[in-house]
Amino acid sequence: MDLSDWIERHAAFTPAKTALAGPGGAMTYADLARAIDSAADALAAHGAARGDRIAHLGYNGVEQIVLLFACARLGAIFVPLSWRLAPPEHRAMLGDCSPRVLVASDPFVEPVAAIADAVQVPVRVALGAARPGWTTWERFLATAAGKAPREGGADAQVLLCYTSGSTGVPKGVVHTQSSLEHNAANSTHMHDLTSRDVVLTTLPLFHVGGLNIQTLPALHAGATVVLHPRFDPAEAVRSIEQDGITLTVLVPAQLELLAREPAWARADLSRLRSISTGSTIIGEPFVRRDLQRGVPLLQVYGATETCPIAAYQRAEDAPFHPGSVGKAALHCELRLVDEGGNDVAAGEPGEILVRGGNVMSGYWNRARESQAALEGGWYRTGDVAHADADGWLYVDGRRRDLIISGGENVYPAEVENVLAECPEIAEVAVVGRPDDRWGEAVVAIVVPAPGATLTREAVCALLEGRVARYKHPRDVVFAASLPRTALGKVKREALKQLARRETVAGEA
């Protein structure tokens, strides 16, 4: 069996039920099954077979879902590309994965056309008007010459997602069909997901957060997915009310925008069971202050390499453990280890290791890095966390973000969470800056709330008696906003550069 069997089975049981809905209209499970058939047959007619890569570049749409399931049937590998990236980044990724087919939507066909020529992509499909050297989606589907062979299965690689690159050169993370199925089971347990749910997807499907936290698990459960091409706060509120949304995933940057949307305060949320969030460290102050509408906010922890669900809260637990990312997922094991690889005691920080059926098979074309990342069968996340006596996990930061000041370890999240409690601070991030005396100096980058008048002394005073003196910032830099990735992750390297520039300016 392969992942496309999910859709075939639901089409047999509930053919008229809506599987996908969006600006282009609704698609039933029977419609979706037929679309997958057509896409798989067309891919096969163009020579796509087990192991071949099929890339997509564009906003959220039904074509991504159709292509992924069609790839699953053939044993091919779906490669969703981020539309937020620049052409040189797309060139690097397409050159790395060498796709047989590239499907691009109208706004991106022209920018990527020269790249497709340079890396010699054999088949190019435009979602929209015909272009020289490109066939339309409709003509592509019409080329099917017969039934595609079913070469997929649990062990077949099916998804290649490139990491955000916020800490280095992007790497292609490869997941098997079994990995996606284990992840769907984890999501089902996290959300109590059933066929009665209506899931709103606004996160981009080029990221495992948008694709795998709820979207694919919802289709596994026979639920309905409402796809928005891009996130728009007003449109999200409208959909929650009018489409009867029961579950959605929103990263912190989206939550902030949603909370400021005027319609949110009076929206009918009677069917919304919970909102899941993640992608960056979220402290207790954020959880307590943000939405103020009584909707459970569930934290999920993971990475592209873990598909991503590795740990999570459930609705009944979230109110009692704000700031925690929960416990290990149903089909997942977690360990916290010290530098020597030994398990740490409760309350002590350690690197998070993850093992389970949801973990990647490796990095594309990077055997040595794959072996290092999956040593002993455990994925080394690079994240540092501590767990309380009852096993609730709290993420402290990334090991590479650790600040060593005067020989003492400072984890940014610990300082950030205290400062974030201040209503005059809209956003805050803590980084290290090279220092001749201390090795590294702690620097807080602060975004004041509208109308706030903050000083360096006032910010530092917030930490008095809350954290050790060596963790206090030696400098405070005020900024209009924090640089973030497409999914709301703070770009630490950009902040470190800002902190260094401020030092130079101050010395000048």
N, C-alpha and C positions, 0 to 999 in steps of 0.2 A: 504494500500500500504506500501511497505518497500523500502529501498534504492536500492535493486537489480532491482526494476522496472525501475530505471534510465537506466540501461544497456539493459534491455529487450526492452524498447521503442526505444532506439537508434539503437538496432539491427534490429528492425522492419523498421525504417526509412532509415538507412544508414548501411546495414549489411556488406558491403565491406570496409567501412572506417576503417583506422587504429586507434585502441583505445590505444594500448600500443606497444612501440617499445623499443628494447634494445639489448644487446649482444646476446641473444638467438633468435633474430628474431622479427618479427612483429606479432601482434595479432589483428584481426579485432573485431568490436563490436559483430559480430555474433559468432566469436571464443570465445570471453570473456563471452558472455551469456551462451554458452555451457559449458565452464569451470566452471562457477559458479553453473550451474545445477549439474554437476558431483560432485563438492566438497560438495555442500549441501546434495546431496543424500548419499554420503559416510559418511559424519559427522552424518547424521541421522541413518545410518546403524550401527554406533558405539555408538549409544545411546545419541548423543548430542541433546539437546532440549533447549527450551527457558530458558535463565538464565545461561546455562553452559558456562564455559570459554574455549576458544580455543587459545592457546599461540603459538607464532612464534618467533624463534631466528635465525637471519641470515641477510645477506646483502640485499639490495633492489632487489626485483624481483617480477615477476607477481603473484607469489603464495600469497604474502601478500594481494594484491588487491583482488584476487579471494576469499581468506579466509574471508576477511572482508565482502564482499557482500554475501557470503554464510551464514555467521553468521547473517547478517541482515535478510535473508529469514527465518532462523530458530528461530530468536529471541534470538540467542546466543550472547556471548560477545567476541570480538576479543581482544587479549592481545599481542601487539607487544613488544618484549623485546630488550633492547639495547645490541648489540654485543660488545660494548666497556666495559661493566661491568665485574667484576671479579666473579668467581664461588660463593663465599659467598653471593654476592649481588643477583645473579640469584636465589640462594636457598631461600633467604628471600622473593623474589617476588613470586616465584612459590609456596612456602609454604603459602603465604598470599592469593593468588587467587585460588589455588587448581584446575588447569585446567583438563578437561576431556581428551583433546588432546594436545600434544606438537609436533609441526612441527619444525625441525631444519635442517639447511643446513650443508653440509659436514664438514667445519672447526670447527663446534661447537657441533657436535653430541657427540664426545668422552668427552669433558669437562663437558657437561651437563648430561651425561648418569647416573652417580652416583647420581646426584641431583634428576633426575626423579625417580630413585629407592627410594630415601629417602622420597620424598614427595608423592610417590605412584601415579604417573600419569598413568592412565589406558592405554592410547593409545599413542604410540610414532611413529612419521613418519619422516624418514630421506630423505632429498632432496639430493639424490646422491646414493652412493653404499649401499647395504643392510648391516645391522649390527645386531648382536645378540640382540634380544629383540625389534628391530625396524623393521617396515615395510617400503618399499619404497613408494614414492609419487604415482607412477604408480599403485602399488598393492593396495594402500589405495583407490584410485579412483575406482578400479575395484571391490571393495566390495559392491558398491551400490546395494541395493536389491529392490528399488522402488522409487517413487517420494517422496521427503521430504515434510513434512507438512509445510505450510506457517504460522508461528507463530509470525513473526515480525510485526512491525508497528511503528508509530511515537513515542509512549511512551516507546518502548522497549529499554533497555540498549544494546548498541552495541560496545562500545569502552572503554577499560580500559587501560589508559596510566600511567605509573609510572613517577612521577616527577624526575628531575635530581638529587635531593638530595644535591644540592650545599649549602643549608642552613639548612639541617637537614636530618632526616630519610625519605627516599622516601615514598610517599603516592600514592595510586592508585586512579587516577582521572577517574570518570565514566561519559560518555556522552551517551545520548540517540540518536536515529535516527533523531529525530526532531532537536536536537542540531547540528548535522552534516549538516542537510539540511539548517538551518538558517545560519550556517557558510558559506556554499557554496553560498548562496545568497549574503552575505557580500562580499565574494571574487569576485563574478561576477561584483558587483558594483565598487569595488576597482580597478579592472584590465580591466574593459570593456570587460570581458571575453566572447568569442563566440566560436561556433563550428569550426571557421576557425583558431583558435589559435593552436600553437604547443608548449607545455610546456616541459621544461627540468627540471627533478627532480634529483638532486644530494644530497640533504639533506637526512639523513636517515629516512625511513618511520616509525621507532619506535618512532619518535617524532611528535607531532601535527604540527610542522612547516613544516616538509617534507611531511606529509600526507595530511594536511588540508588547508594550505594556497593556494596551487594551484592544487595539484594532484587530489584529489577527486572533487573539484569544476570543474576542466577541464573535468572529466568524466561525471559530471552532465550536462555540457554544450554540450557534444558530441564532444569535442576537442580531440587532440592527445597528449598523454603523452610519452615522451622519458625518460626511466628509466636508470640511471647509477647505478651500484652496489655500488660504492663508488665515492667520489669526486676526480677527477684528473684534475688539471688546463688545461693541454694540451688537454686532451680528451674533456673537456667542451668547449674549444675554437673550436675544430674540429666539435663538434656537433652543436654549434651555427651556424657555417658556412654551414655545409653540410646538416643538418637536417632541416634547415629553422626555427630555434627556434624563437618564438615571445615573450615568457615570461619565466622567471625563478626566483627562490628564492635563494639567497646566503647570508649567515651570514657574518659579517665583516671579520672574519678570512679567509673565502674563497675569499672574495673580494680582500683582500691584496695579496693573492697568485695569483689570476687571473691577477691583475694589474702588477705583476712581471713576468708573463709568457711571454716570448719573442714574441710568436705568437699573443698575444692580441693587441699589438700596430698596427698591420697591418691587423687584422681580418676584414672580411666583416660582419658588424653588421647591414646591411640595413633592415633586417626583425625583429631585436630585438626591441620591442616596449618599454620595461622597465625591470628593475631588482628590485625585492622587497627584502627588508632586514629588519632584526630585531634581536631578541633574547637577545640583550644587548643594553645599552644606547649608542646612536650614536650622537655625537655632530656635530655642523655645520662645524668645520674644517675637519672632516673626509669626510663629504659629498662633500665638495668643492674640496678636494685634490685627492680623491681616484682614480676613474676610468679614468677621463680625456678623455673620448671618446664620450661625448655628449649623452649617454644613460640615460634617466631619472632613478633616484634612488629613489624608493618609500619606505618610512618607514611604517612598520606595528607594532602596539603595541598589546600585549595580553599576555596570559599565558596558560599553559596547561589547567587550569580550565575554560578558555574562548574559547577554541577549535581551534585556539587561537585568531581569529580576533575580536578585540574589538574597535580599532581605526586605521585609516590609512590615508595616502595621496593618491591622485589620480595624474595621470601624469601631468595634467594641473596646479596643485597646487604646486608640489614638488619644482620647481625652485625658487618659491617666499617665501618658508618657510623652508629653510634648518635647520636641527636640530629638527624640529617639528615632532611628530608622527601622526599629522593630526587631524582629528575630529572623533567623535563617529561614529562607523560603522552604516550602513543603518538600521540594525535590532538590535540596541544596544543603551542603555542609559549609560551615564557616569556622575558621580558626583565627585567633589573634596571637601573633608570635613576635618575639624580640629579635634582635640582630642576629642571634645565634640559631634562630629557627625553633626556639622553645616556646611552648604555650605560656602566656602571661596569666597572672592572677586577676581576679575580679577587681575592676577599678584601675588596673594598670594599662597604659597604652601599648598597643602592638599593631603590626601590619596585618591587614585583613587578607586572608587566603580563602579562596572559594573553590569548591569542588562539587561537580554535579553534572547531570545530563544536559544542562542549559549552557555549559561553558563552551567557548569556541573550540574548533578543531585546530586552529592556529592562525598565523598571519600569512597572507598571500605572498608567496615567493620569498619568505623570510624564515627559513628553517632554523637558523641559529637563534634568532629572537624568539621564535615559537617555543623552542626547547627551554630557553631561559625563563620565559614567562609561565610555562606550565611544568616547572620542575616538580617531579614526584606526583604529577597528576593534579596539583593544586595551582590555580591561577593566582599569581602574586599581583595584587591590585595596586600596590604603592600607596594605598590609603592607610591612615593611622586612625585607630578607634579604641575605645574602651567599652567594656560591658559591665553592667552592675551585677549584683549577686544573683539576680533573677534572670540574667541573660539578655536584658535589653541593651541594644547596641547603640552607641553614640559615636558619630564620626568626628574626629578631632581635626583632620586635615590630610593633605597629601604629604607623604614622607619627603618628597622633593621640595615642598613648601615650608618644611621645618626651618625655623630660624634658630641659629645657635649664637647666643649673645653672652659673651663672658663665660663660655663653657656650659651655659644652661640652655636646655631645650625650651623653645616657645612655639606652641602650635597656634597658628593664626586664629582658628575658629574660636578658641577659648576667649581671646580678647575681643574678637568681633561680636560674639554673642552678648557680652556685657555692654558694649557700646551701643549695640542695636536696640537696647531697651529704652534709650533716650528718645523721646518723641521729636526732638529737634534734629535728629540724625535720620536722613532718609535712607542712606546706604553707607556702608563702611566696609573696608577691606584692610587687612594688615599684612605687610610684607617686610622682608629684611633688606637692609641697605648696607653695602660694605662699609666697615668702620675700622680705622687703624687701631683703636684702643680695644674695642669689644669684639672684633671679628665681624659681627653684624649688629646693626642697630635696628630696633623695632620701629617701624614707621606706620602710622595709621593714615589711610587715604579716606577722607570723610566727605560725603555729599550732604550738605545741610538741607533740612526740610524747607519748603517755601516759607519765606518770612523769618526764618531763624537767623539769629546773630550769634555765631559760635566763635570761640577763641581757642587757641591751643591749650591754654590753661584750663578752660572749662571742660574740654574733652578729656584731658588727663585726670581731672578731678573725679570723673565718673568711675574711674578704676580704683580709687583709694579704698582700701579695705576689702576689695573684691577679688583681686588677683595679686600675686607676688610682685614686688617692686621691679624685679628684673624683667617682668613681662610688660611693663608700662612703656608706651611709645616715647622714644627720645625726640621724635618729631611728628608733627601732624600736618598733612598736606590737604588743602581744601580743593575740591574739584566739582565741576558741574554734573558729572555722571561718571560711572565706572565703566570701563570698556568691557564688553561682554561678547561671547560667541552667539551664534544663531539660536542656541538653546538656553541662553541666560547664564552660562558659566562665566565667571569673572576671569579675564585674561591676566593672569598673575605676572607674566613677563612684561606686559605693557605697563602694569602698575609699578613694577620694579624700575623700569626705565624712567617713569614719571618721578619716582622718588629720587632717583639719581640726578635727574635734571634739576629738581628743586634744590638739591644740595649745591650743585654747581652755581645756580642762580644766586643762592644765599651767600656763597663764598665770594662771588663776584661783587 
